Amino acid sequence: MEIILGWIADFGLWLRPWLGEIATAIIACLLVIFGADINRFMRNQLASTHFIVRTLAFILLNAFGYGFMIVSVAPYLAKQLHRLPALWLAAAVTAVFVLIGLWAQRHRHV
């Protein structure tokens, strides 16, 4: 059992330099999954407004809203992941991507 835990810890140590990219990938996956729901909500809220207002809202949401999410939340997530011990880091990153994949599969995003 110690050998397996050592391999998992080594995997967690190997992940450390890539936490910024991993956090960005997690946020991007979540935005892909929930982006359609967010856009649908905004479309319903703005259905009775003028075309120009709807277009500006779409641009602001997609360019600045989603971009801001990636640029501001991903570094925060990377910091939080960096605080985990190597063994738990490997487990957490694996679990997050598996859960995102299961959620996407269950809601027919895959």
Secondary structure in CASP SS format (residue, H / E / C, confidence):
PFRMAT SS
TARGET T0000
AUTHOR 0000-0000-0000
METHOD secondary structure of the structure
MODEL  1
M C 1.00
E H 1.00
I H 1.00
I H 1.00
L H 1.00
G H 1.00
W H 1.00
I H 1.00
A H 1.00
D H 1.00
F H 1.00
G H 1.00
L H 1.00
W H 1.00
L H 1.00
R H 1.00
P H 1.00
W H 1.00
L H 1.00
G H 1.00
E H 1.00
I H 1.00
A H 1.00
T H 1.00
A H 1.00
I H 1.00
I H 1.00
A H 1.00
C H 1.00
L H 1.00
L H 1.00
V H 1.00
I H 1.00
F H 1.00
G H 1.00
A H 1.00
D H 1.00
I H 1.00
N H 1.00
R H 1.00
F H 1.00
M H 1.00
R H 1.00
N H 1.00
Q H 1.00
L C 1.00
A C 1.00
S C 1.00
T C 1.00
H C 1.00
F H 1.00
I H 1.00
V H 1.00
R H 1.00
T H 1.00
L H 1.00
A H 1.00
F H 1.00
I H 1.00
L H 1.00
L H 1.00
N H 1.00
A H 1.00
F H 1.00
G H 1.00
Y H 1.00
G H 1.00
F H 1.00
M H 1.00
I H 1.00
V H 1.00
S H 1.00
V H 1.00
A H 1.00
P H 1.00
Y H 1.00
L H 1.00
A H 1.00
K H 1.00
Q H 1.00
L H 1.00
H H 1.00
R C 1.00
L C 1.00
P C 1.00
A H 1.00
L H 1.00
W H 1.00
L H 1.00
A H 1.00
A H 1.00
A H 1.00
V H 1.00
T H 1.00
A H 1.00
V H 1.00
F H 1.00
V H 1.00
L H 1.00
I H 1.00
G H 1.00
L H 1.00
W H 1.00
A H 1.00
Q H 1.00
R H 1.00
H C 1.00
R C 1.00
H C 1.00
V C 1.00
END
